[in-house]
Amino acid sequence: MTNEAVQKTAITGFIITFIGAILFSTKAIAVKVAFRNTSMNGLTLLTLRLLFSLPFYVIAAWIAANKKNSASLTVRQWIYIILLGLFGYYLSSLFDFIGLQYISAGLERLILFLYPSFAVLINAWVFKQPVNRTQKIALILTYAGILLAYAGEFRIDTGNSNFIWGSFLIFLCAVTYAIYIAGSGSMIPQVGASRFTAYAMLAATAGVFIHYAIQENAQLFQLSSVHWVYGVYLAVFATVLPTFMLSFGMKHIGTNNVAIISAIGPVSTIVQAHFILDEPLFVEQLLGTTLVIAGILLTAGKRTKISGGEY
């Protein structure tokens, strides 16, 4: 491949990764708009999202299962994959969608981005991986940024009686997703990234469907087309499509570059929330976001080196 072709591929990789990161950041905005314009609760919206994502996960699982030299999974591996899927995409997403009913999209995005630091702490506690100096600095920056932004939001959103509850739910979302990330580090080398992700997502989807059937009496197909539009957007444009875009970026520009570009997420969410949802911008939020992004870059960059390119 010529230098010109390499350069074009790199530019294409950066553009596609950037668009993918922006699309991921629209998730919270779409959820908030859906709550504002419909009577849907968090569980119903999450169920619609996974319903329209399901065909993509089924195809991915079928492809992964039929690859050459694909060894059968042991009972223990199946249990780990199912549990991690339930933590990472059932509980985590459920906490996230319900929490978004009570706090701003901008604050949700910042709290959610605590998960890389939580993954570092879980790896240190469970898997005895040492926390180096760079990671300690990243932890300090991330937590300082969250506290600063949270204090500013708490000062402004004084009339919201569910502010602390909503924040706690997003905090649980970050914790459960960090458990998934930390656990995937040991499972992916054993079963492969594609197969692990597809099976974990199918396990989470089953968990959400069962939860919805029990709590909402399976009234999903009685919803109007307006409700389904939000589900399609969240599934295709805020989940599946950006996932493939970031995977393309990892292949062509490397995981560290993808990590750097993906840090635009919190900024993108805050800007969209201001113009679409009329959420206020304030000094503490901007300063806190800057600190969080710095911590994300330090943590993500170090994590990609340790995991051999998985991000």
C-alpha positions as CSV (number, residue, x, y, z in Angstrom):
1,M,0.0,0.0,0.0
2,T,1.4,3.4,-1.0
3,N,1.9,6.2,1.5
4,E,-1.0,8.1,0.0
5,A,-3.3,5.1,0.4
6,V,-2.1,4.7,4.0
7,Q,-2.8,8.3,4.7
8,K,-6.3,8.1,3.2
9,T,-7.1,5.0,5.3
10,A,-5.9,6.8,8.4
11,I,-8.0,9.9,7.7
12,T,-11.1,7.7,7.0
13,G,-10.5,5.8,10.2
14,F,-10.3,9.1,12.2
15,I,-13.5,10.4,10.6
16,I,-15.5,7.2,11.1
17,T,-14.3,6.9,14.7
18,F,-15.2,10.5,15.4
19,I,-18.7,10.0,14.0
20,G,-19.1,6.8,15.9
21,A,-18.2,8.6,19.2
22,I,-20.7,11.3,18.5
23,L,-23.4,8.8,17.7
24,F,-22.7,7.0,21.0
25,S,-23.0,10.3,22.8
26,T,-26.5,10.8,21.5
27,K,-27.9,7.9,23.5
28,A,-28.6,10.0,26.6
29,I,-30.1,12.8,24.6
30,A,-32.4,10.4,22.7
31,V,-33.5,8.8,26.1
32,K,-34.3,12.2,27.6
33,V,-36.2,13.3,24.5
34,A,-38.2,10.1,24.6
35,F,-39.0,10.6,28.3
36,R,-40.1,14.2,27.5
37,N,-42.3,13.4,24.5
38,T,-43.8,10.0,25.6
39,S,-45.0,8.3,28.7
40,M,-42.4,5.5,28.4
41,N,-40.4,4.5,31.5
42,G,-36.8,3.4,31.4
43,L,-37.4,-0.4,31.3
44,T,-39.8,-0.1,28.3
45,L,-37.3,2.1,26.4
46,L,-34.5,-0.3,27.1
47,T,-36.5,-3.2,26.0
48,L,-37.3,-1.5,22.7
49,R,-33.6,-0.7,22.2
50,L,-32.5,-4.4,22.7
51,L,-35.4,-5.7,20.7
52,F,-34.2,-3.9,17.6
53,S,-30.5,-4.7,18.4
54,L,-31.3,-8.4,18.8
55,P,-31.0,-9.4,15.1
56,F,-27.5,-7.9,14.9
57,Y,-26.4,-9.8,18.0
58,V,-27.9,-13.1,16.7
59,I,-26.0,-12.7,13.4
60,A,-22.8,-11.9,15.2
61,A,-23.2,-14.9,17.6
62,W,-23.9,-17.2,14.6
63,I,-20.8,-16.0,12.7
64,A,-18.6,-16.3,15.9
65,A,-19.9,-19.8,16.6
66,N,-19.2,-21.0,13.0
67,K,-15.7,-19.8,12.8
68,K,-13.0,-22.4,12.1
69,N,-11.1,-23.6,15.1
70,S,-13.9,-22.3,17.4
71,A,-13.7,-24.5,20.5
72,S,-16.8,-25.4,22.5
73,L,-17.3,-23.4,25.6
74,T,-17.1,-25.0,29.0
75,V,-19.9,-24.8,31.5
76,R,-17.8,-22.4,33.6
77,Q,-17.2,-20.2,30.6
78,W,-20.9,-20.1,29.8
79,I,-21.7,-19.1,33.4
80,Y,-19.1,-16.3,33.4
81,I,-20.3,-14.9,30.1
82,I,-23.9,-14.9,31.1
83,L,-23.2,-13.3,34.5
84,L,-20.9,-10.6,32.9
85,G,-23.6,-10.0,30.2
86,L,-26.2,-9.5,32.9
87,F,-24.0,-7.1,34.8
88,G,-22.7,-5.2,31.8
89,Y,-25.7,-4.7,29.6
90,Y,-28.8,-5.7,31.7
91,L,-28.2,-4.1,35.1
92,S,-25.9,-1.4,33.9
93,S,-28.3,-0.3,31.1
94,L,-31.3,-0.6,33.4
95,F,-29.7,1.7,36.1
96,D,-28.7,4.1,33.3
97,F,-32.1,4.4,31.7
98,I,-33.9,4.8,35.0
99,G,-31.4,7.2,36.4
100,L,-31.8,9.4,33.3
101,Q,-35.4,10.0,34.4
102,Y,-34.0,12.1,37.3
103,I,-30.8,13.8,36.3
104,S,-29.4,15.7,33.3
105,A,-27.9,14.0,30.3
106,G,-24.6,15.9,30.8
107,L,-24.2,14.8,34.4
108,E,-25.2,11.2,33.5
109,R,-22.4,11.1,30.9
110,L,-19.8,12.3,33.4
111,I,-20.7,9.9,36.2
112,L,-20.9,7.1,33.7
113,F,-17.3,7.8,32.6
114,L,-16.2,6.7,36.1
115,Y,-16.2,3.1,34.8
116,P,-12.6,3.0,33.5
117,S,-11.3,4.1,36.9
118,F,-13.6,1.5,38.6
119,A,-12.3,-1.2,36.3
120,V,-8.7,-0.3,37.4
121,L,-9.7,-0.6,41.1
122,I,-11.5,-4.0,40.4
123,N,-8.5,-5.3,38.6
124,A,-6.3,-4.2,41.5
125,W,-8.6,-5.8,44.2
126,V,-9.7,-9.0,42.5
127,F,-7.0,-9.8,39.9
128,K,-4.1,-8.2,42.0
129,Q,-3.0,-6.0,39.2
130,P,-0.9,-3.1,40.6
131,V,-2.1,0.5,40.2
132,N,0.8,2.5,38.8
133,R,1.5,6.2,39.2
134,T,-0.2,7.2,35.9
135,Q,-3.4,5.4,36.9
136,K,-3.4,7.0,40.4
137,I,-3.2,10.4,38.7
138,A,-6.0,9.4,36.4
139,L,-8.1,8.4,39.4
140,I,-7.5,11.7,41.2
141,L,-8.4,13.7,38.1
142,T,-11.5,11.8,37.3
143,Y,-13.0,11.9,40.8
144,A,-12.1,15.6,41.3
145,G,-13.8,16.4,38.0
146,I,-16.9,14.4,39.0
147,L,-17.1,16.1,42.4
148,L,-16.7,19.5,40.9
149,A,-19.4,19.0,38.2
150,Y,-21.7,17.3,40.7
151,A,-21.4,20.2,43.2
152,G,-22.2,22.7,40.4
153,E,-25.2,20.6,39.2
154,F,-26.5,20.2,42.8
155,R,-26.3,24.0,43.3
156,I,-28.4,24.6,40.1
157,D,-30.9,21.6,40.3
158,T,-32.1,22.4,43.9
159,G,-35.7,21.7,43.1
160,N,-35.2,18.1,42.0
161,S,-36.1,15.8,44.9
162,N,-34.8,12.8,43.1
163,F,-31.4,14.2,42.1
164,I,-29.4,12.1,44.6
165,W,-31.3,9.0,43.7
166,G,-30.8,9.4,40.0
167,S,-27.1,10.1,40.5
168,F,-26.8,7.0,42.6
169,L,-28.4,4.9,39.9
170,I,-25.9,6.2,37.3
171,F,-23.1,5.5,39.8
172,L,-24.4,1.9,40.0
173,C,-24.4,1.8,36.2
174,A,-20.7,2.7,36.1
175,V,-19.9,0.1,38.8
176,T,-21.7,-2.8,37.0
177,Y,-20.3,-1.8,33.7
178,A,-16.8,-1.7,35.2
179,I,-17.4,-5.3,36.5
180,Y,-18.1,-6.3,32.9
181,I,-15.0,-4.6,31.6
182,A,-12.8,-6.1,34.3
183,G,-14.2,-9.6,33.8
184,S,-14.0,-9.4,30.0
185,G,-10.3,-8.9,30.3
186,S,-9.9,-12.5,31.5
187,M,-12.6,-14.0,29.3
188,I,-11.9,-12.5,25.9
189,P,-8.5,-14.3,25.6
190,Q,-10.2,-17.6,26.2
191,V,-13.3,-17.3,23.9
192,G,-12.5,-14.4,21.5
193,A,-13.8,-10.9,21.5
194,S,-16.6,-11.3,18.9
195,R,-18.1,-14.4,20.5
196,F,-17.8,-13.1,24.0
197,T,-19.5,-9.8,23.1
198,A,-22.3,-11.4,21.1
199,Y,-23.1,-14.1,23.8
200,A,-22.9,-11.5,26.6
201,M,-25.3,-9.2,24.8
202,L,-27.8,-12.1,24.1
203,A,-27.7,-13.0,27.8
204,A,-28.4,-9.3,28.7
205,T,-31.2,-9.1,26.2
206,A,-32.8,-12.2,27.6
207,G,-32.6,-10.7,31.1
208,V,-34.3,-7.4,30.0
209,F,-37.0,-9.3,28.1
210,I,-37.8,-11.5,31.1
211,H,-37.8,-8.4,33.4
212,Y,-40.2,-6.5,31.1
213,A,-42.5,-9.5,30.7
214,I,-42.9,-9.7,34.5
215,Q,-43.1,-6.0,35.3
216,E,-45.0,-4.6,32.3
217,N,-47.1,-7.7,31.5
218,A,-45.6,-7.9,28.0
219,Q,-47.5,-4.9,26.6
220,L,-44.7,-4.0,24.2
221,F,-46.6,-4.6,21.0
222,Q,-49.4,-2.3,22.0
223,L,-47.1,0.7,21.9
224,S,-47.5,3.3,19.2
225,S,-45.2,3.8,16.3
226,V,-43.7,6.9,17.9
227,H,-42.4,4.7,20.8
228,W,-40.9,2.3,18.3
229,V,-39.0,5.1,16.5
230,Y,-37.1,5.8,19.7
231,G,-36.2,2.2,20.1
232,V,-35.0,1.9,16.5
233,Y,-32.8,5.0,16.8
234,L,-31.3,3.8,20.1
235,A,-30.6,0.4,18.7
236,V,-29.3,1.2,15.3
237,F,-27.8,4.7,15.5
238,A,-26.8,4.9,19.2
239,T,-25.6,1.3,19.7
240,V,-25.0,-1.0,16.7
241,L,-23.7,1.4,14.1
242,P,-21.3,3.3,16.4
243,T,-20.0,-0.1,17.7
244,F,-19.0,-1.1,14.1
245,M,-17.6,2.4,13.5
246,L,-15.3,2.2,16.5
247,S,-14.3,-1.4,15.6
248,F,-13.3,-0.1,12.2
249,G,-11.3,2.7,13.9
250,M,-9.5,0.2,16.1
251,K,-8.5,-1.8,13.1
252,H,-7.2,1.1,11.0
253,I,-5.9,3.7,13.5
254,G,-5.2,1.7,16.7
255,T,-7.0,1.5,20.0
256,N,-5.1,4.4,21.6
257,N,-6.2,6.8,18.9
258,V,-9.8,5.5,19.3
259,A,-9.6,6.1,23.0
260,I,-8.4,9.7,22.5
261,I,-11.2,10.4,19.9
262,S,-13.8,8.7,22.1
263,A,-13.1,11.2,24.9
264,I,-15.1,13.7,22.9
265,G,-18.2,11.8,24.2
266,P,-18.8,13.8,27.4
267,V,-18.3,17.1,25.6
268,S,-20.6,16.1,22.8
269,T,-23.4,15.1,25.2
270,I,-23.1,18.3,27.2
271,V,-23.3,20.5,24.1
272,Q,-26.2,18.5,22.7
273,A,-28.0,18.6,26.0
274,H,-27.6,22.4,26.1
275,F,-29.1,23.0,22.6
276,I,-31.6,20.1,22.4
277,L,-32.7,19.7,26.0
278,D,-32.1,23.3,27.2
279,E,-29.8,22.0,30.0
280,P,-27.7,24.9,31.4
281,L,-23.9,25.2,31.0
282,F,-21.9,26.3,34.0
283,V,-18.3,26.8,35.0
284,E,-18.1,23.8,37.4
285,Q,-19.4,21.5,34.7
286,L,-16.9,22.7,32.1
287,L,-14.0,22.4,34.5
288,G,-15.1,19.1,35.8
289,T,-15.5,17.7,32.3
290,T,-11.9,18.8,31.4
291,L,-10.6,16.9,34.4
292,V,-12.7,13.8,33.7
293,I,-11.5,13.7,30.0
294,A,-7.9,14.0,31.2
295,G,-8.5,11.0,33.6
296,I,-10.2,9.0,30.8
297,L,-7.3,9.5,28.4
298,L,-4.8,8.4,31.1
299,T,-6.8,5.4,32.2
300,A,-7.9,4.3,28.7
301,G,-4.5,4.7,27.2
302,K,-2.9,2.6,29.9
303,R,-5.6,0.0,29.8
304,T,-5.3,-0.5,26.1
305,K,-1.6,-1.2,26.5
306,I,-2.2,-3.8,29.2
307,S,-4.9,-5.6,27.4
308,G,-3.0,-5.9,24.1
309,G,-5.3,-3.7,22.0
310,E,-8.8,-4.5,23.4
311,Y,-10.7,-1.4,24.2
